[in-house]
Amino acid sequence: MEGGSNSESRKRVDKQKGKKSKVEPFVSQGDHNARDLRSWAKRTGFVSIFSGEVGTTSRSNTNRDAVDLERGGGAGSLSPKIEIDPVLGRSRNRSLEIEPGLNRNRKDSEADPILPEKEEDERRNGGVSASGDDGNKKDGDYKPIDIIYPGGGIESGNGEWNQPPEMKCGIRDNPGLVPLVYYGMQHYLSLAGSLIFIPLIIVPAMGGTDKDTATVISTIMLVSGLTTILHSYFGTRLPLVQGSSFVFLAPALVIINAHEYRNLTENKFRHIMRELQGAIIVSSIFQCILGFSGLMSLFLRLINPVVVAPTIGAVGLAFFSYGFPQAGSCVEISLPQILLLLIFSLHLRGVSVLGHRVFQIYAVPLSVVIIWVYAFFLTAGGAYNYKGCSSDIPISNMLVDSCIKHAYTMKHCRIDASDAWRTADWVRVPYPLQWGIPIFHLRTSIIMIVVSLVASVDSVGTYYSTSMRINAKPPTRGIVSRGIGLEGFCSVLAGLWGSGAGSTTLTENAHTVTITKVSSRRAVQLGAVILIFFSFVGKVGAILASIPQALAASLLCFVWAVIVALGLSTLQYTHTSSFRNMMIVGASLFLGLSLPAYFQQYQPETALILPGYFIPYSAASDGPIHSGNKQFDFTMNALLSMNMVVTLLVAIVLDNTVPGSRLERGVYLWSTSEDLSSDPSSLDDYALPTKFSRVFSWAKCLA
């Protein structure tokens, strides 16, 4: 059949040559589009003799006559030039360029693109075969093909590199109630380290009790469940968990360690929490305006992988001064915890139990349970019993010097050091304004507004990476704006409930989708419902608040390392060997760490007041900027002492001023309205519910 069609094609071309009819030139409109090229060929009668088939035979050097598309005749052939993702090998739906001549004079030793078989090339969301034949599909059903270069793809369990795998459960799949419950719990358990550990850091620093820590954890669980459901219905609709991101941890610590809060004794926790609530609410309103007004679509022009990678990496690197200094207080617990996490996630990542990679998916909860049991035996065996000392007595009330010396060890290592289980209620429903009316100050609001931009950049990178991993078309700029706007609304809820941090898309989502191979939106929604239910059980928050601090700190070392790795992995969409990109990323990270270190060294009044791991966050009050305006000084010292803010500023300036091609920079290829008009079903995964979509039908910038 193929041979017959090829012979007919040659006869038609020869017939055209015999008539010597002049073919009108192909004129592109903006970005070259295969559909425009196809319609031009049908209108002019042009038939390409270019074969997209790939065989095992050697390349023929025979020159073929064809029609020059740009000049309207002469020798040449149609050669679609597809921009290739240099690492993933995914074709970029950009600019079909017309090149004169089929022969490229390439050496036989050069690697050719490997076009997948027709059956393998048809993805869950559609695509054309490797030969370019779309069967019985109409022109409007055309979708870009995937081209895999040797060595492209992702790593399989046995260490080999293959084509990106199919999802076990697609974004709109409904495998049934039992699998949905399992997949939903699996999704949230793999994100446990990011969801619940922020209160273990900020609440004690704010002067809160163990009961307050349990309450904040329950609040975060409730807000995370609510915001995840909202985002899955009205945001980008990707299977992404929303929660209190570590992006907001640094500004929270800066505000907590402000000079006026260091000497507070009465109601210190509630006062600082209300200050955080006010700053989060103001920044969230700004984020809502940025997203729902469509301004985010313009801001997206400045955001590319070379900007996203160092920014996310700086979020994890910002807490190196807290990580092991805290974990090192009890090395007999923290070191085994870190080793187990690395062994489970790396050495045993390919081990399957009943078809599931248990160690890779559940590395965090498994290691925590094992080390927690180990810490129980250490505590019960008297490893932390000191004569005449009790962990129940506050260090300020201890009179014996030996007890004061061991108080820090007992607090960080004993599993019974927390009284959260004894004081927490069995049933408690978190409610808005539970800590009091928020306090609004201009300086803290400006800090949080800038940080909300960092959170938006983080979310943009997660949107794109997740859409690639679930084999979906990237969202349009309008859909991204809609998602950012809804994240702002969700952060308003976080501010009202008082979770201590804004709500945003967790960076670790992309990693979770990759290792679980589950992208079901229903699974994430059902998991969110289960999380909301557990938030009403006060003892659940109490159990999580009772985790020994050394164990929590060692786990955070791993979580922050994962964030750094995920940030740098965004460079896969760029030319990683480009000196331009390497220099921008290197300069951004170095200056993002070094410049804040200069501001953080100004702490003459804090050395004896704050713990050493909090001193870097005291620069807002003691920094080098002294203009005479205390509000301005606090704001600038705070912003320039935060690693992620400086990294973002350096990266965004360099990437948008240093010349570089789109392919070299790895510019995000968002879907366009033309894609939607040619194939209305291509973006169904992002479509709003039918009734709700009528509300936004007027807002073209959010479509």
Buried (B, 14 or more C-beta within 10 A) or exposed (E): EEEEEEEEBEEBBEEBEEEEEEBEBBEBEEEBBBBBBEEBBEEBBBBBBEBBEBEEEEEEEEEBEBBBBBEEBEEBBBBBEBBBBBBBBBBBBBBBEBBBBBEEEEEEEEEEBBBBEBEBBBBBBBBBBBBBEBEEEEEEBBBBBBBBBEEBBBEEEEEEEEBBEEBBBBBEBEBEEEBBBBBBBBBBBBBBBBBBBBBBBBBBBBBBBBBBBBBBBBBBBBBBBBBBBBBBBBBBBBBBBBBBBBBBBBBBBBBBBBBEBBEEEEEBBBBBBBBBBBBBBBBBBBBBEBBBBBBBBEBBEEBBBBBBBBBBBBBBBBBBBBBBEBBBBBBEBBBBBBEBBBBBBEEBBBEEEEEBBBBBBBBBBBBBEBBBEBBBEBBEEEBBBBEEBEBEEEEEEBEEEEBEEBBBBBBBBBBBBBBBBEBBBEEBEBEEEBBEEBBBBEBBBBBBBBBBBBBBBBBBBBBBBBBBBBBBBBBBBBBBBBBBBBBBBBBBBBBBBBBBBBBBBBBBBBBBBBBBBBBBBBBBBBBBEBBBEBBBBBBBBBBBBBBBBBBBBBBBBBBBBBBBEBBBBBBBBBBBEBEBBBEBBEBBBEBBBEBBBEBBBBBEEBEEBBEEBBBBBBBBBBBEBEEEEEEBBBBBBBBBBBBBBBBBBBBBBBBBEEEBEBBBBBBBBBBBEBBBEBBEEBBBBBBBEEEEEEEBEEBEBBB
